Amino acid sequence: MIAFMGALVFLVSAGFLQLNLAFVLAAGGGAVALAGYLDDRKTLPASVRICVHIAAATLAVMVLGGITEQTLRNIGLHGIWAGSLLGLMALTWSTNLFNFMDGIDGIAGSEAVFVAGAGALLNWRSGGDGGLTAAMVVLAAATLGFLIWNWPPARIFMGDVGSGFLGFTLAVLGLAASRHSVARIEVWLILSGVFMVDATVTLLTRIVRGDRWFEAHRQHAYQNLARRWKAHLPVTVLVIAINLLWLFPWAWIAALYPARAMLCVIAALVPLIAIASLLGAGRQSLP
């Protein structure tokens, strides 16, 4: 986080990155990271953490704007308030889902490197803002430096301070890029597909089952698979393979043909939903 924040100062002072985006990343990301740090050191009430996350997301939407009108039309919605509300929900969920998915060595770090790195490539290829591309590259590089020490078996751990910060920062960069390039928000949904699908299917399954969904648990699909395989490394490598061999090609197609982006989202994520369900997402571990 410190390395990324330092790079933001350089990018702004060199005229590469817009000041309003840097402000959102620094203020919102810093607040989320501080709440995570305090929770790591001394447990904070869930209500306090979620209020910080919502406040950071609100700041981002107020400064940058919400989901674009073009994306809203694809899902049958319209209006600035719908875009703002949907953007607020997406940012808050992304902040939390990274925390939910940081449960085995290397998985959250490698996911962040992939989403930021692939996002940078697609943003550059789509003629997006150069400062955004640079910010994504820097985030990928900073996280890769951490991942070296977090690779299974991990010697250091991310904690809430790192996972919440990454979830918020990646979502803000994706939102900003969707507003300043041909690649719309659907591209970022595809890139984050593994984390989004596992966290969402797990949450919805627990709600339907009547579980206390807001309590800590170890019922995500990737956690069930890690227990079944009795190791973290193969699960982390599997997630990396899915990202590179399945999700990235679909994201590339969505960026190349924006009019078919939503079809690409469906094609990319439906098989992952089926796999998450088969692996028992939201249920007890597989035997």
C-alpha positions as CSV (number, residue, x, y, z in Angstrom):
1,M,0.0,0.0,0.0
2,I,2.8,2.4,0.9
3,A,4.6,1.7,-2.4
4,F,1.5,2.3,-4.4
5,M,0.7,5.5,-2.5
6,G,4.2,6.8,-3.2
7,A,3.8,6.0,-6.9
8,L,0.6,8.0,-7.0
9,V,2.4,11.1,-5.8
10,F,5.0,10.6,-8.6
11,L,2.3,10.0,-11.2
12,V,0.3,13.1,-10.2
13,S,3.4,15.4,-9.9
14,A,4.6,14.2,-13.4
15,G,1.2,15.0,-14.9
16,F,0.3,11.4,-15.7
17,L,-2.6,10.9,-13.3
18,Q,-5.6,13.1,-12.7
19,L,-5.6,14.6,-9.2
20,N,-9.2,13.7,-8.5
21,L,-8.6,10.0,-9.1
22,A,-5.4,10.0,-7.0
23,F,-7.4,11.7,-4.2
24,V,-10.0,8.9,-4.3
25,L,-7.4,6.2,-4.3
26,A,-5.4,7.8,-1.5
27,A,-8.3,8.9,0.7
28,G,-10.7,6.1,0.1
29,G,-8.0,3.4,0.0
30,G,-6.2,4.8,3.0
31,A,-9.4,4.8,5.1
32,V,-10.2,1.2,4.1
33,A,-6.7,0.1,4.9
34,L,-6.7,1.9,8.2
35,A,-9.9,0.2,9.2
36,G,-8.4,-3.1,8.2
37,Y,-5.2,-2.5,10.1
38,L,-7.2,-1.7,13.3
39,D,-9.3,-4.8,12.8
40,D,-6.1,-6.9,12.4
41,R,-4.6,-5.4,15.6
42,K,-7.8,-5.2,17.6
43,T,-11.1,-6.5,16.2
44,L,-13.4,-3.7,15.1
45,P,-17.2,-4.2,15.0
46,A,-18.5,-5.2,11.6
47,S,-20.8,-2.2,11.6
48,V,-17.7,0.2,11.8
49,R,-15.9,-1.6,9.0
50,I,-18.9,-1.6,6.7
51,C,-19.5,2.1,7.4
52,V,-15.9,2.9,6.4
53,H,-16.3,0.9,3.2
54,I,-19.5,2.6,2.3
55,A,-18.0,6.0,3.0
56,A,-15.0,5.2,0.8
57,A,-17.3,4.0,-2.0
58,T,-19.5,7.0,-1.7
59,L,-16.5,9.3,-2.1
60,A,-15.4,7.4,-5.2
61,V,-18.9,7.7,-6.8
62,M,-19.2,11.4,-5.9
63,V,-15.8,12.3,-7.4
64,L,-15.6,9.9,-10.4
65,G,-19.3,9.1,-11.1
66,G,-21.1,5.8,-11.1
67,I,-21.8,3.1,-13.7
68,T,-22.1,4.6,-17.1
69,E,-25.5,5.1,-18.8
70,Q,-24.4,2.8,-21.7
71,T,-23.8,-0.1,-19.3
72,L,-27.1,0.6,-17.5
73,R,-29.0,0.3,-20.7
74,N,-27.6,-3.2,-21.3
75,I,-29.3,-4.4,-18.1
76,G,-32.5,-2.4,-18.5
77,L,-31.8,0.5,-16.2
78,H,-31.2,4.2,-16.8
79,G,-30.6,7.4,-14.9
80,I,-27.8,8.9,-12.9
81,W,-29.1,7.7,-9.6
82,A,-29.3,4.1,-10.8
83,G,-25.7,4.4,-12.0
84,S,-24.5,5.9,-8.7
85,L,-26.3,3.4,-6.6
86,L,-25.0,0.5,-8.6
87,G,-21.5,1.9,-8.5
88,L,-21.7,2.3,-4.7
89,M,-22.9,-1.3,-4.3
90,A,-20.2,-2.6,-6.7
91,L,-17.4,-0.8,-4.9
92,T,-18.5,-1.9,-1.4
93,W,-18.9,-5.5,-2.5
94,S,-15.5,-5.5,-4.2
95,T,-13.9,-4.2,-1.0
96,N,-15.4,-7.0,1.1
97,L,-15.1,-9.9,-1.4
98,F,-11.3,-9.6,-1.5
99,N,-11.4,-9.9,2.3
100,F,-13.6,-13.0,2.0
101,M,-11.4,-14.6,-0.6
102,D,-8.1,-14.0,1.2
103,G,-8.2,-17.4,2.9
104,I,-5.3,-19.4,1.5
105,D,-1.7,-18.5,0.7
106,G,-1.1,-16.5,-2.5
107,I,-4.7,-16.5,-3.8
108,A,-5.5,-12.8,-3.2
109,G,-2.1,-11.5,-4.2
110,S,-2.1,-13.4,-7.4
111,E,-5.6,-12.4,-8.2
112,A,-4.7,-8.7,-7.7
113,V,-1.6,-9.0,-9.9
114,F,-3.7,-10.6,-12.6
115,V,-6.6,-8.1,-12.5
116,A,-4.4,-5.1,-12.3
117,G,-1.9,-6.4,-15.0
118,A,-4.6,-7.6,-17.4
119,G,-6.6,-4.4,-16.8
120,A,-3.6,-2.3,-17.7
121,L,-3.0,-4.2,-20.9
122,L,-6.7,-4.0,-22.0
123,N,-7.0,-0.3,-20.9
124,W,-3.9,0.5,-23.0
125,R,-5.1,-1.5,-25.9
126,S,-8.5,0.2,-25.8
127,G,-7.0,3.7,-25.9
128,G,-7.8,4.4,-22.3
129,D,-6.2,7.0,-20.1
130,G,-2.4,6.5,-19.8
131,G,-2.3,7.6,-16.2
132,L,-4.8,4.8,-15.3
133,T,-2.7,2.3,-17.2
134,A,0.3,3.4,-15.2
135,A,-1.5,3.2,-11.9
136,M,-2.6,-0.4,-12.7
137,V,0.9,-1.4,-13.6
138,V,2.2,0.1,-10.4
139,L,-0.4,-1.7,-8.3
140,A,0.4,-5.0,-10.1
141,A,4.1,-4.5,-9.4
142,A,3.7,-3.6,-5.8
143,T,1.4,-6.6,-5.2
144,L,3.9,-8.9,-7.0
145,G,6.6,-7.8,-4.6
146,F,4.3,-8.8,-1.7
147,L,3.3,-12.1,-3.5
148,I,6.9,-13.3,-3.5
149,W,6.7,-13.5,0.3
150,N,3.1,-14.7,0.4
151,W,3.5,-17.5,-2.1
152,P,2.7,-21.0,-0.6
153,P,3.9,-21.7,2.0
154,A,3.5,-18.0,3.0
155,R,6.0,-16.2,5.2
156,I,3.9,-13.0,5.5
157,F,0.2,-12.5,5.3
158,M,-2.1,-9.9,3.8
159,G,-4.6,-9.4,6.6
160,D,-7.6,-7.1,6.3
161,V,-5.3,-4.1,5.8
162,G,-4.2,-5.5,2.5
163,S,-7.2,-7.3,1.2
164,G,-9.7,-4.5,1.7
165,F,-7.3,-2.0,0.2
166,L,-6.8,-4.2,-2.9
167,G,-10.5,-4.8,-3.3
168,F,-11.3,-1.1,-3.2
169,T,-8.4,0.0,-5.3
170,L,-9.0,-2.5,-8.1
171,A,-12.7,-1.6,-8.2
172,V,-12.0,2.2,-8.4
173,L,-9.4,1.7,-11.2
174,G,-11.9,-0.5,-13.1
175,L,-14.7,2.0,-12.6
176,A,-12.5,4.9,-13.7
177,A,-11.2,3.0,-16.7
178,S,-14.8,2.0,-17.8
179,R,-15.6,5.7,-18.0
180,H,-12.5,6.7,-20.0
181,S,-12.0,3.9,-22.5
182,V,-13.9,1.7,-24.9
183,A,-13.6,-1.2,-22.5
184,R,-16.7,-1.0,-20.4
185,I,-17.3,-2.3,-16.8
186,E,-18.1,-5.8,-18.2
187,V,-14.4,-6.3,-18.9
188,W,-13.6,-5.8,-15.3
189,L,-16.4,-8.1,-14.2
190,I,-14.9,-10.8,-16.3
191,L,-11.3,-10.2,-15.0
192,S,-12.5,-10.5,-11.4
193,G,-14.8,-13.5,-12.2
194,V,-13.2,-16.1,-9.9
195,F,-13.4,-14.0,-6.8
196,M,-16.8,-12.4,-7.7
197,V,-18.5,-15.7,-8.5
198,D,-17.1,-17.7,-5.5
199,A,-17.9,-14.9,-3.0
200,T,-21.4,-14.2,-4.4
201,V,-22.5,-17.8,-4.8
202,T,-21.2,-18.5,-1.2
203,L,-23.1,-15.5,0.3
204,L,-26.3,-16.2,-1.5
205,T,-26.2,-20.0,-0.7
206,R,-25.7,-19.2,3.0
207,I,-28.6,-16.7,3.0
208,V,-30.9,-19.2,1.3
209,R,-29.9,-21.9,3.8
210,G,-30.7,-19.6,6.7
211,D,-27.1,-19.5,8.0
212,R,-25.8,-16.5,9.9
213,W,-24.2,-15.2,6.7
214,F,-22.5,-12.2,8.3
215,E,-20.3,-14.5,10.6
216,A,-16.9,-15.7,9.6
217,H,-16.8,-19.1,8.0
218,R,-14.7,-21.4,5.7
219,Q,-17.3,-22.5,3.2
220,H,-16.0,-20.8,0.0
221,A,-15.5,-23.1,-3.0
222,Y,-11.7,-22.5,-2.9
223,Q,-11.5,-23.3,0.8
224,N,-13.5,-26.6,0.3
225,L,-11.1,-27.5,-2.5
226,A,-8.0,-26.7,-0.5
227,R,-9.2,-29.0,2.3
228,R,-10.0,-31.7,-0.2
229,W,-6.5,-31.4,-1.8
230,K,-4.9,-30.8,1.6
231,A,-2.8,-28.0,0.1
232,H,-2.9,-24.3,-0.8
233,L,-0.5,-24.3,-3.8
234,P,-2.6,-26.3,-6.3
235,V,-5.7,-24.3,-5.6
236,T,-3.8,-21.0,-6.1
237,V,-2.2,-22.3,-9.3
238,L,-5.7,-23.5,-10.5
239,V,-7.1,-20.0,-10.0
240,I,-4.2,-18.4,-11.9
241,A,-4.8,-20.9,-14.8
242,I,-8.5,-20.1,-14.9
243,N,-7.6,-16.4,-15.0
244,L,-5.1,-16.7,-17.8
245,L,-6.6,-19.4,-19.9
246,W,-10.3,-18.8,-19.5
247,L,-11.2,-15.3,-18.2
248,F,-8.5,-13.2,-20.0
249,P,-9.5,-14.4,-23.5
250,W,-13.2,-13.5,-22.8
251,A,-12.2,-10.1,-21.4
252,W,-10.1,-9.5,-24.5
253,I,-13.1,-10.3,-26.7
254,A,-15.4,-8.1,-24.6
255,A,-12.9,-5.2,-25.0
256,L,-12.6,-5.9,-28.7
257,Y,-16.4,-6.1,-29.3
258,P,-18.0,-3.8,-26.7
259,A,-21.5,-4.4,-28.2
260,R,-21.2,-8.1,-27.2
261,A,-19.6,-7.5,-23.8
262,M,-22.6,-8.7,-21.8
263,L,-22.7,-11.9,-23.8
264,C,-19.0,-12.4,-23.0
265,V,-19.8,-11.9,-19.2
266,I,-22.4,-14.6,-19.4
267,A,-20.3,-17.0,-21.3
268,A,-17.3,-16.5,-19.0
269,L,-19.1,-16.6,-15.7
270,V,-21.9,-19.2,-16.0
271,P,-19.4,-22.1,-16.0
272,L,-17.7,-20.7,-13.0
273,I,-21.0,-20.5,-11.2
274,A,-21.6,-24.1,-11.9
275,I,-18.2,-25.1,-10.7
276,A,-18.6,-23.1,-7.5
277,S,-21.8,-24.8,-6.8
278,L,-20.3,-28.3,-7.5
279,L,-17.5,-27.5,-5.1
280,G,-20.0,-26.7,-2.3
281,A,-19.7,-23.0,-2.1
282,G,-21.7,-21.9,1.0
283,R,-22.1,-25.4,2.2
284,Q,-20.0,-27.8,4.3
285,S,-16.7,-29.0,3.0
286,L,-16.6,-31.8,0.5
287,P,-15.6,-35.2,1.8
